[in-house]
Amino acid sequence: MLKNHYGILVDTEKPTTGVWSNNEIEFLDDEFAEGIDLAFEAHCEECKNEDHDHCYYGDGSSNYLVGSWKKNKAGLWEEDKDGEYAAIVGETETQVTWSRWVCSGRFCSPCFPGQGEPSGPGEALIYAPPPDLLGSSHPRIKEIRKVE
């Protein structure tokens, strides 16, 4: 069924971006080691230095790409669908833009048009992080299913 969610047309039978609180993803910190710091990427495009230890000072407020990403022909990051999931980690929320895992959820506030959040069952089908990132005590862990 099609639904207009704050100007974005969403098919409720197809997964949409899931917006998860960073506090809900127990092992999110483990993903940062191989994540992509977008502020550092932007710095490297402008800076001519080979070593950035003395010219880049990340303050932790950058968005990170975690999971599986690759650069397309235009040099832009896109989800690598050969991986398990792809997400954008912000200061307080993680937007799972693609995943092999889904669950039902509610549509978000106007801050995230066309996206859903996992606060409980609802009409949105949302992408979820892999269950091993959520931890076994997550209240929705049994509702997350793999997409075949």
C-alpha positions in Angstrom: 0.0 0.0 0.0 1.3 3.5 -0.9 1.4 6.1 1.9 2.4 9.8 1.7 4.6 10.4 4.7 5.4 14.1 4.9 5.8 14.4 1.1 7.6 11.1 0.5 5.6 8.4 -1.2 6.4 5.1 0.6 5.3 1.5 -0.3 4.5 -0.1 3.1 5.2 -3.5 1.6 8.8 -2.7 0.8 11.5 -1.9 3.4 12.4 1.8 4.0 15.2 3.4 6.0 15.0 2.4 9.7 15.9 5.1 12.2 17.4 3.5 15.3 18.5 5.3 18.5 22.3 4.8 18.9 21.5 3.6 22.4 19.5 0.7 21.0 22.4 -0.8 19.0 24.5 -2.4 21.8 27.6 -3.1 19.6 27.5 0.0 17.4 30.9 1.2 18.7 32.5 -2.0 17.3 31.6 -0.9 13.8 33.5 2.5 14.0 36.9 0.8 13.6 36.1 0.1 9.9 33.6 2.9 9.5 34.0 5.9 7.1 34.3 9.3 8.8 32.6 11.6 6.3 34.3 14.7 7.8 37.7 13.1 7.4 36.8 12.2 3.9 35.9 15.8 3.1 39.1 17.0 4.8 41.3 14.7 2.7 39.7 16.0 -0.5 40.8 19.6 0.4 44.1 18.9 2.2 47.3 18.3 0.3 49.2 16.7 3.2 49.9 12.9 3.0 49.8 12.6 6.8 46.7 14.1 8.5 47.7 13.5 12.1 48.6 17.2 12.6 46.0 18.8 10.4 42.7 16.9 11.1 41.2 16.9 14.5 37.8 15.1 14.5 35.5 16.2 17.3 33.2 13.1 17.1 30.3 15.1 15.7 30.8 13.7 12.1 28.5 11.3 10.5 30.0 7.9 9.8 29.1 5.2 7.3 29.2 1.7 8.8 28.5 -1.6 7.3 29.0 -2.2 3.6 29.6 0.9 1.3 31.4 1.4 -1.9 32.1 4.4 -4.1 30.2 4.6 -7.4 31.6 5.9 -10.7 30.8 9.5 -9.7 32.9 9.0 -6.5 29.9 9.1 -4.2 29.2 6.5 -1.5 26.4 4.0 -2.1 25.3 0.9 -0.3 27.2 -2.3 -1.2 24.5 -4.9 -1.5 27.0 -7.7 -1.4 27.3 -6.9 2.3 25.0 -7.4 5.2 23.8 -3.9 5.9 24.6 -0.2 5.4 24.0 2.6 7.8 24.7 6.3 8.5 25.6 7.0 12.1 24.8 10.4 13.4 25.2 11.9 16.8 22.1 10.3 18.3 20.5 8.2 15.6 21.6 5.5 13.1 19.8 5.4 9.7 19.9 1.9 8.3 19.5 2.7 4.6 19.8 -1.0 3.4 20.0 -4.3 5.2 19.3 -8.0 4.8 17.3 -7.6 8.0 13.9 -6.0 8.6 11.1 -5.5 11.1 7.9 -3.6 11.4 7.9 -0.2 12.9 6.1 3.1 13.0 6.7 6.0 10.6 8.9 8.7 12.0 8.3 12.3 12.9 8.7 15.0 10.1 12.4 15.1 10.9 12.8 11.8 9.0 10.2 11.8 6.1 9.6 8.5 4.5 11.5 6.6 7.2 10.4 4.4 10.1 11.5 3.7 13.6 11.3 0.5 15.7 9.4 1.8 18.7 6.8 -0.9 18.2 4.8 -2.7 15.5 3.3 -0.4 12.9 2.6 -0.1 9.2 6.2 0.6 8.2 8.6 -2.2 7.1 12.0 -0.9 8.1 15.6 -2.0 7.6 17.2 -3.2 10.8 20.8 -3.7 11.9 22.0 -7.3 12.0 20.7 -8.9 15.2 24.2 -9.5 16.5 24.7 -5.7 16.7 21.6 -5.2 18.7 22.5 -7.7 21.4 20.3 -10.5 22.7 18.5 -8.3 25.2 17.0 -5.9 22.7 13.2 -5.9 23.1 12.6 -6.3 19.3 15.2 -8.9 18.7 12.7 -11.8 18.1 10.8 -9.7 15.5 13.7 -9.0 13.2 13.8 -11.3 10.2 16.1 -11.9 7.4 15.1 -10.8 3.9 15.6 -13.6 1.3 
